[in-house]
Amino acid sequence: MITGLFFAVAVFLFGLIIGSFLNVCIYRLPRGESLAYPPSHCPKCYQPIRAEDNIPVVSWFLLAGRCRFCKQPISPIYPAIEFLTGALFCFYYWRLVGFDYQPSAREIGLYVVHVSFFSALVAATVIDFRYLIIPDEISIPGIFAGVAASLLLPEMHGDVFLANRPHLNSLVSSLVGAAAGGGVIYLMGAVGKLVLRKEAMGFGDVKLMAMIGAVLGWQLTLFVLFLSALLGTAYGLVHIATTGESKIPYGPFLSVAAIASLVMREQVDVFIDNIVQSYRFMLG
């Protein structure tokens, strides 16, 4: 019980720290600013933030949501991102490992890769909602990192291309996933532009989906495309009905679908297997 509680608290605190860094990325990347310099500061009065005022979630409440110096309000989005990142890190650890025993080296490797992936998706989601862009600094390194991690950790992908060569098999699955994910989104954008006579899908979505495909492999990538289309359509209909504005970010729905697919992977795999078996039955 004590060991389980220790791991739960540890991964939650780790997620809070990463969430604080994601806030920096979300603010600075769209502005083309360095992530390292200058140190954290108030974006309104530019005063450096003290160490005691930079504690994830806690400092926002201690400061009553205002800057210590200029007293201007600090958006509650900052502690929300920190808390949600911590909760996601904790929940995924429970789904992957559980809190009853110490994780193996394989599980630690998978956990680090996947929470890094989640972090990139959280940053991309918030930035896309705010600015309708997905920075290349997130998606392009993510593609290469996903491919490299797949080569090193064959456990990342369950589909079989080369059964006797697990590392090469995992690499092929990653590359196919990246190509399939990015390719489908590119085709959707091209067809949408042809039909609607305007830009239907940004190239940032193509690169983000290629990153998702590189990490998830081709089977989960197809499910992400399906689920994100449902989520995006539902949101789009409500958004158009309430605001009259038809332009919406698609990256957040790709990200939510990717995170859900990985966190609920066992259930998703069963769902995919059932669909495959149904088609086999119908084809006789």
C-alpha positions as CSV (number, residue, x, y, z in Angstrom):
1,M,0.0,0.0,0.0
2,I,2.8,2.4,0.9
3,T,4.7,1.5,-2.2
4,G,1.6,2.1,-4.4
5,L,1.0,5.5,-2.7
6,F,4.6,6.5,-3.2
7,F,4.5,5.8,-6.9
8,A,1.1,7.5,-7.3
9,V,2.4,10.7,-5.6
10,A,5.8,10.6,-7.4
11,V,4.3,10.3,-10.9
12,F,1.7,13.0,-10.1
13,L,4.4,15.4,-8.9
14,F,6.5,14.6,-12.0
15,G,3.5,15.4,-14.2
16,L,3.0,18.8,-12.4
17,I,6.6,19.7,-13.1
18,I,6.3,18.8,-16.8
19,G,3.0,20.7,-16.9
20,S,4.8,23.8,-15.7
21,F,7.3,23.4,-18.5
22,L,4.5,22.9,-21.0
23,N,3.1,26.3,-20.0
24,V,6.4,27.8,-21.0
25,C,6.3,26.0,-24.3
26,I,2.7,27.0,-25.0
27,Y,3.5,30.7,-24.3
28,R,6.8,30.9,-26.0
29,L,6.8,28.6,-29.0
30,P,4.1,30.5,-31.0
31,R,6.1,33.7,-30.4
32,G,9.4,32.2,-31.6
33,E,11.0,32.8,-28.2
34,S,13.7,30.7,-26.5
35,L,12.5,28.1,-24.0
36,A,15.6,28.6,-21.8
37,Y,16.1,32.4,-21.8
38,P,15.1,34.6,-20.2
39,P,14.0,32.8,-17.0
40,S,10.3,32.7,-16.1
41,H,8.8,36.1,-15.8
42,C,5.5,37.8,-15.7
43,P,4.4,38.5,-19.3
44,K,2.8,41.8,-18.2
45,C,5.4,43.5,-16.0
46,Y,8.4,41.3,-17.0
47,Q,9.5,40.8,-13.3
48,P,11.3,37.5,-12.8
49,I,9.2,34.9,-11.0
50,R,10.5,33.9,-7.6
51,A,11.2,30.3,-6.9
52,E,8.5,30.2,-4.2
53,D,6.0,31.7,-6.8
54,N,6.8,29.0,-9.3
55,I,5.5,25.9,-7.5
56,P,3.0,24.2,-9.9
57,V,-0.7,24.7,-9.0
58,V,0.1,25.7,-5.3
59,S,1.7,29.1,-6.1
60,W,-1.3,30.2,-8.2
61,F,-3.6,29.7,-5.2
62,L,-1.1,31.3,-2.7
63,L,-0.9,34.4,-5.0
64,A,-4.7,34.4,-5.4
65,G,-4.3,34.2,-9.1
66,R,-2.4,37.5,-9.4
67,C,1.2,38.5,-10.1
68,R,3.1,39.4,-6.9
69,F,4.4,42.6,-8.4
70,C,1.9,44.2,-10.8
71,K,-1.2,42.5,-9.3
72,Q,-2.4,41.6,-12.8
73,P,-4.5,38.4,-13.0
74,I,-2.7,35.1,-13.9
75,S,-4.8,32.9,-16.1
76,P,-6.3,29.8,-14.4
77,I,-5.3,28.0,-17.6
78,Y,-1.7,27.7,-16.1
79,P,-2.6,25.6,-13.0
80,A,-5.2,23.7,-15.0
81,I,-2.6,22.5,-17.5
82,E,-0.3,21.6,-14.6
83,F,-2.9,19.7,-12.7
84,L,-4.3,17.9,-15.8
85,T,-0.8,16.8,-16.9
86,G,-0.1,15.5,-13.4
87,A,-3.4,13.6,-13.4
88,L,-2.8,12.2,-16.9
89,F,0.7,11.0,-15.9
90,C,-0.7,9.4,-12.8
91,F,-3.6,7.7,-14.5
92,Y,-1.5,6.3,-17.3
93,Y,1.0,4.9,-14.9
94,W,-1.9,3.1,-13.2
95,R,-3.2,1.8,-16.5
96,L,0.3,0.7,-17.7
97,V,1.9,-0.6,-14.5
98,G,-0.5,-0.4,-11.6
99,F,0.6,0.7,-8.1
100,D,1.0,-2.7,-6.5
101,Y,4.6,-3.4,-7.5
102,Q,7.8,-1.9,-8.9
103,P,7.9,-1.4,-12.7
104,S,10.2,-3.3,-14.9
105,A,12.8,-1.7,-17.2
106,R,10.5,-2.3,-20.2
107,E,7.5,-0.6,-18.5
108,I,9.6,2.4,-17.4
109,G,10.8,2.7,-21.0
110,L,7.3,2.6,-22.4
111,Y,6.1,5.0,-19.7
112,V,8.7,7.6,-20.5
113,V,8.1,7.4,-24.2
114,H,4.3,7.7,-23.9
115,V,4.2,10.5,-21.3
116,S,6.6,12.4,-23.5
117,F,4.2,11.9,-26.3
118,F,1.3,13.0,-24.1
119,S,3.2,16.2,-23.2
120,A,3.8,17.1,-26.8
121,L,0.1,16.5,-27.6
122,V,-1.0,18.7,-24.6
123,A,1.2,21.6,-25.8
124,A,0.0,21.2,-29.4
125,T,-3.7,21.1,-28.3
126,V,-3.6,24.3,-26.3
127,I,-1.5,26.1,-29.0
128,D,-3.8,25.0,-31.8
129,F,-6.9,26.2,-29.9
130,R,-5.3,29.6,-29.2
131,Y,-3.5,30.3,-32.4
132,L,-4.7,27.8,-35.0
133,I,-1.1,26.6,-35.5
134,I,0.9,23.6,-34.5
135,P,4.6,24.5,-34.2
136,D,7.1,22.3,-36.1
137,E,9.2,22.3,-32.9
138,I,6.7,19.9,-31.5
139,S,5.7,17.6,-34.4
140,I,8.9,17.2,-36.4
141,P,11.2,16.1,-33.5
142,G,8.3,14.0,-32.3
143,I,8.2,12.1,-35.6
144,F,11.9,11.2,-35.4
145,A,11.7,10.5,-31.7
146,G,8.7,8.1,-32.3
147,V,10.6,6.2,-35.0
148,A,13.7,6.0,-32.9
149,A,11.8,4.8,-29.8
150,S,10.0,2.2,-31.8
151,L,13.3,0.8,-33.0
152,L,14.6,0.6,-29.4
153,L,11.4,-0.6,-27.8
154,P,9.6,-3.3,-29.9
155,E,6.9,-3.6,-27.3
156,M,5.5,-0.3,-28.5
157,H,3.8,-2.1,-31.5
158,G,1.8,-5.3,-31.4
159,D,1.1,-5.7,-35.2
160,V,3.4,-8.1,-37.0
161,F,5.3,-7.4,-40.2
162,L,8.5,-9.3,-39.4
163,A,7.8,-11.8,-36.6
164,N,11.3,-13.0,-36.1
165,R,12.9,-9.5,-36.0
166,P,11.0,-7.6,-33.3
167,H,13.0,-4.4,-33.5
168,L,12.8,-4.2,-37.2
169,N,9.1,-5.1,-37.0
170,S,8.5,-2.2,-34.6
171,L,10.4,0.2,-36.8
172,V,8.4,-0.8,-39.9
173,S,5.1,-0.4,-38.0
174,S,6.2,3.1,-36.9
175,L,7.2,4.2,-40.4
176,V,3.9,2.8,-41.8
177,G,1.9,4.5,-39.1
178,A,3.6,7.9,-39.8
179,A,3.1,7.6,-43.5
180,A,-0.5,6.4,-43.2
181,G,-1.4,9.0,-40.6
182,G,0.2,12.0,-42.4
183,G,-0.9,10.7,-45.8
184,V,-4.6,10.4,-44.9
185,I,-4.7,13.9,-43.3
186,Y,-3.0,15.3,-46.4
187,L,-5.5,13.7,-48.7
188,M,-8.4,14.9,-46.5
189,G,-7.0,18.4,-46.8
190,A,-6.5,18.2,-50.5
191,V,-10.0,16.8,-51.2
192,G,-11.5,19.4,-48.8
193,K,-9.8,22.2,-50.6
194,L,-11.0,21.0,-53.9
195,V,-14.6,20.7,-52.8
196,L,-14.8,23.8,-50.5
197,R,-12.5,26.0,-52.6
198,K,-10.6,27.0,-49.5
199,E,-8.0,25.6,-47.1
200,A,-9.7,22.7,-45.2
201,M,-6.7,21.2,-43.3
202,G,-3.5,22.8,-42.3
203,F,-0.1,21.2,-43.0
204,G,0.5,21.3,-39.2
205,D,-2.2,18.7,-38.8
206,V,-0.4,16.5,-41.3
207,K,2.8,16.6,-39.4
208,L,1.1,16.1,-36.1
209,M,-0.7,13.1,-37.4
210,A,2.6,11.7,-38.7
211,M,4.0,12.0,-35.2
212,I,1.0,10.2,-33.8
213,G,1.4,7.5,-36.4
214,A,5.1,7.1,-35.6
215,V,4.3,6.5,-31.9
216,L,1.2,4.4,-32.2
217,G,1.8,2.3,-35.3
218,W,-0.7,1.9,-38.2
219,Q,-3.5,0.0,-36.5
220,L,-4.1,2.5,-33.7
221,T,-3.5,5.3,-36.2
222,L,-6.5,4.2,-38.2
223,F,-8.6,4.2,-35.0
224,V,-7.3,7.7,-34.1
225,L,-8.4,9.0,-37.6
226,F,-11.8,7.5,-37.0
227,L,-12.3,8.8,-33.5
228,S,-10.9,12.3,-34.2
229,A,-13.3,12.6,-37.2
230,L,-16.2,11.9,-34.9
231,L,-15.0,14.3,-32.2
232,G,-14.2,17.0,-34.7
233,T,-17.5,16.7,-36.4
234,A,-19.5,16.9,-33.2
235,Y,-17.6,19.9,-32.0
236,G,-17.8,21.6,-35.4
237,L,-21.5,21.3,-35.6
238,V,-22.0,22.8,-32.1
239,H,-19.4,25.5,-32.8
240,I,-21.0,26.6,-36.1
241,A,-24.5,26.5,-34.5
242,T,-23.4,28.7,-31.6
243,T,-20.9,31.1,-33.3
244,G,-21.5,30.9,-37.0
245,E,-17.7,30.4,-37.4
246,S,-16.7,27.4,-39.5
247,K,-13.0,27.4,-38.9
248,I,-11.9,25.2,-36.1
249,P,-8.6,23.6,-35.0
250,Y,-8.4,19.9,-35.8
251,G,-5.1,19.2,-33.9
252,P,-6.9,19.0,-30.5
253,F,-9.2,16.2,-31.7
254,L,-6.3,14.2,-33.1
255,S,-4.5,14.7,-29.8
256,V,-7.5,13.7,-27.6
257,A,-8.1,10.6,-29.8
258,A,-4.4,9.6,-29.7
259,I,-4.3,9.9,-25.9
260,A,-7.6,8.0,-25.4
261,S,-6.4,5.3,-27.8
262,L,-3.2,4.7,-25.9
263,V,-4.7,5.0,-22.4
264,M,-7.5,2.6,-23.3
265,R,-5.4,0.5,-25.6
266,E,-6.7,-2.9,-24.4
267,Q,-10.3,-1.9,-25.1
268,V,-9.3,-0.3,-28.5
269,D,-7.5,-3.5,-29.5
270,V,-10.6,-5.6,-28.7
271,F,-12.7,-3.1,-30.7
272,I,-10.4,-3.4,-33.7
273,D,-10.3,-7.2,-33.5
274,N,-14.1,-7.3,-33.4
275,I,-14.3,-5.2,-36.5
276,V,-11.7,-7.3,-38.3
277,Q,-13.6,-10.5,-37.4
278,S,-16.9,-9.0,-38.6
279,Y,-15.4,-8.2,-42.0
280,R,-13.9,-11.6,-42.3
281,F,-17.3,-13.1,-41.5
282,M,-19.1,-11.0,-44.1
283,L,-16.5,-11.8,-46.7
284,G,-17.1,-15.5,-46.0
